[in-house]
């Protein structure tokens, strides 16, 4: 079910790789939607025989800007990501320097990973003033967007939805969306 090997962690540093499959995101809570995205990228990397890389932010940008409460600590997030079995985890410190980085400069950092493919959620934004989006990322890299993951009642699983459930005191419902997916539905690609 889950890989037991530990990934190599890179704090603020991006390794130079010969090839990889990368997934990017805040991954706050590493909910079932995040798990599906990360697991899908790992499977794609394994199929191509290249390392899988998860890139995330500490703290999540919405937390940095004071727009949201953090769903889990960084150590919890890294433990949940590690349980999915990536080869590398890159942790970008979300601070004033990263906040001011242009989308082009951020993509230059990603280029060090030599990604065969980058997998993201449809709402992924990056760079100063969130000027970069999936379409801009796709001008430089092969990008695959993970379709939204829905829970049993048909609603999209998201960190915002989990925060809303917690604010309403619906901790069991929130915990259901945060628990590790036993068999994540991995999106299929045409290679």
TIVEX-897276 format. One record per residue (C-alpha): residue in three letters; x, y, z. Coordinates in Angstrom, 1 decimal. Layout:
<marfis>
     r     east    north       up
   Ala        X        Y        Z
...
</marfis>
This chain:
<marfis>
     r     east    north       up
   Unk      0.0      0.0      0.0
   Unk      2.6      2.6      1.1
   Unk      6.3      2.7      0.4
   Unk      8.5      2.2      3.5
   Unk     11.6      3.9      2.1
   Unk     12.3      7.5      3.1
   Unk     12.7     10.1      0.5
   Unk     15.7     12.5      0.3
   Unk     14.6     15.8      1.7
   Unk     15.9     19.1      0.3
   Unk     15.2     22.2      2.4
   Unk     15.3     25.3      0.3
   Unk     17.6     23.6     -2.2
   Unk     16.6     22.1     -5.5
   Unk     18.7     19.0     -6.6
   Unk     20.1     18.8    -10.1
   Unk     18.6     15.6    -11.5
   Unk     19.0     14.0    -15.0
   Unk     15.2     13.5    -15.2
   Unk     12.1     13.3    -13.0
   Unk      8.4     13.5    -12.6
   Unk      7.5     16.4    -10.3
   Unk      4.3     17.3     -8.4
   Unk      3.9     20.7     -6.9
   Unk      1.5     22.1     -4.2
   Unk      1.0     23.5     -0.8
   Unk     -0.4     20.0      0.2
   Unk     -1.7     21.4      3.5
   Unk     -3.1     18.4      5.3
   Unk     -2.1     16.0      2.5
   Unk     -5.8     15.2      2.1
   Unk     -7.2     12.5     -0.3
   Unk     -7.0     14.8     -3.3
   Unk     -3.4     15.5     -2.6
   Unk     -2.7     11.8     -2.1
   Unk     -4.2     11.0     -5.5
   Unk     -2.1     13.7     -7.2
   Unk      1.2     12.6     -5.4
   Unk      0.5      8.9     -5.9
   Unk     -0.2      9.5     -9.6
   Unk      3.1     11.4    -10.1
   Unk      5.0      8.6     -8.3
   Unk      3.4      6.0    -10.5
   Unk      4.3      8.0    -13.7
   Unk      7.9      8.3    -12.5
   Unk      8.1      4.6    -11.8
   Unk      6.7      3.8    -15.2
   Unk      9.4      6.0    -16.8
   Unk     12.2      4.8    -14.6
   Unk     13.0      8.3    -13.2
   Unk     12.9      9.7     -9.7
   Unk      9.7     11.2     -8.3
   Unk      9.8     14.6     -6.7
   Unk      7.3     16.3     -4.5
   Unk      7.7     20.1     -4.1
   Unk      5.9     21.8     -1.3
   Unk      5.9     25.0      0.7
   Unk      6.5     25.8      4.4
   Unk      4.3     27.4      5.5
   Unk      1.6     27.0      2.9
   Unk      1.1     30.3      1.0
   Unk     -2.4     30.9      2.3
   Unk     -1.1     30.5      5.9
   Unk      1.8     32.9      5.2
   Unk     -0.7     35.5      4.0
   Unk     -3.0     34.9      7.0
   Unk     -5.9     33.8      4.8
   Unk     -6.1     30.3      6.4
   Unk     -5.2     28.2      9.4
   Unk     -2.7     25.5      8.8
   Unk     -4.3     22.0      8.8
   Unk     -1.2     20.1     10.0
   Unk      2.3     20.7     11.1
   Unk      5.2     20.4      8.7
   Unk      6.4     17.2     10.4
   Unk      3.0     15.7      9.9
   Unk      2.8     16.8      6.3
   Unk      6.3     15.4      5.6
   Unk      5.3     12.1      7.3
   Unk      2.2     11.8      5.2
   Unk      4.0     12.6      1.9
   Unk      6.9     10.2      2.8
   Unk      4.3      7.4      3.4
   Unk      3.3      7.7     -0.3
   Unk      6.9      6.8     -1.4
   Unk      8.4      9.7     -3.4
   Unk     12.2      9.6     -4.1
   Unk     12.7     13.3     -3.2
   Unk     10.8     16.0     -1.3
   Unk     11.8     19.7     -2.0
   Unk     10.6     22.1      0.7
   Unk     10.5     25.7     -0.4
   Unk     10.5     28.1      2.6
   Unk      7.6     30.4      1.8
   Unk      9.0     33.8      2.9
   Unk      9.4     37.3      1.5
   Unk     12.2     36.1     -0.9
   Unk     10.1     33.3     -2.4
   Unk      7.0     35.6     -2.4
   Unk      8.9     38.1     -4.6
   Unk     10.3     35.5     -7.0
   Unk      9.1     35.9    -10.6
   Unk      7.2     33.1    -12.2
   Unk     10.1     32.7    -14.7
   Unk     12.7     32.5    -11.8
   Unk     10.6     29.9    -10.1
   Unk     10.4     27.8    -13.3
   Unk     14.2     28.1    -13.6
   Unk     14.4     26.4    -10.2
   Unk     12.1     23.6    -11.4
   Unk     14.2     23.2    -14.5
   Unk     17.0     21.9    -12.3
   Unk     14.9     18.8    -11.8
   Unk     14.7     18.2    -15.5
   Unk     11.1     17.2    -15.3
   Unk      9.7     14.8    -17.9
   Unk      6.4     15.9    -16.5
   Unk      4.9     18.2    -13.8
   Unk      1.7     17.2    -12.2
   Unk     -0.4     19.8    -10.4
   Unk     -4.0     20.6     -9.4
   Unk     -5.9     22.9    -11.7
   Unk     -5.8     25.8     -9.2
   Unk     -1.9     25.8     -8.8
   Unk     -0.5     29.3     -8.8
   Unk      3.2     30.4     -8.3
   Unk      5.5     33.4     -8.5
   Unk      5.1     37.0     -7.3
   Unk      1.5     38.1     -7.0
   Unk      0.5     34.5     -8.0
   Unk      1.2     35.6    -11.6
   Unk      2.1     32.1    -12.7
   Unk     -0.6     29.5    -13.4
   Unk     -1.0     26.1    -15.0
   Unk     -1.1     27.6    -18.5
   Unk      2.2     29.5    -17.9
   Unk      3.9     26.4    -16.5
   Unk      2.7     24.4    -19.5
   Unk      4.6     26.8    -21.8
   Unk      7.9     25.5    -20.5
   Unk      7.1     22.0    -19.2
   Unk      4.8     19.1    -20.0
   Unk      2.1     19.6    -17.4
   Unk     -0.7     17.2    -16.4
   Unk     -3.6     18.6    -14.3
   Unk     -5.2     16.3    -11.8
   Unk     -9.0     16.4    -12.1
   Unk    -10.7     17.3     -8.8
   Unk    -11.2     14.3     -6.4
   Unk    -14.7     14.1     -5.0
   Unk    -15.8     12.5     -1.8
   Unk    -18.7     10.0     -1.5
   Unk    -21.3     12.9     -1.5
   Unk    -19.9     14.2     -4.7
   Unk    -18.2     17.4     -3.3
   Unk    -14.7     18.3     -4.3
   Unk    -12.1     17.5     -1.6
   Unk    -10.1     20.6     -0.8
   Unk     -8.2     22.1      2.1
   Unk    -10.7     25.0      2.1
   Unk    -13.6     22.5      2.5
   Unk    -11.8     20.7      5.3
   Unk    -11.2     24.0      7.1
   Unk    -14.9     24.8      6.7
   Unk    -15.9     21.4      8.2
   Unk    -13.6     22.0     11.1
   Unk    -15.0     25.5     11.7
   Unk    -18.5     24.0     11.8
   Unk    -17.3     21.4     14.4
   Unk    -17.6     18.5     11.9
   Unk    -14.3     16.9     12.9
   Unk    -15.3     13.4     11.8
   Unk    -16.2     14.6      8.3
   Unk    -12.9     16.5      8.1
   Unk    -10.9     13.6      9.4
   Unk    -12.5     11.4      6.7
   Unk    -11.1     13.7      4.0
   Unk     -7.7     13.8      5.7
   Unk     -7.2     10.1      6.3
   Unk     -4.8      8.2      4.0
   Unk     -6.5      6.9      0.9
   Unk     -6.3      3.1      0.9
   Unk     -6.6      2.8     -2.9
   Unk     -6.2      6.3     -4.4
   Unk     -7.8      6.6     -7.8
   Unk     -4.9      7.5    -10.1
   Unk     -5.6      9.5    -13.2
   Unk     -4.6      7.8    -16.4
   Unk     -2.4      9.4    -19.0
   Unk     -1.7      8.9    -22.7
   Unk      2.1      8.7    -23.0
</marfis>
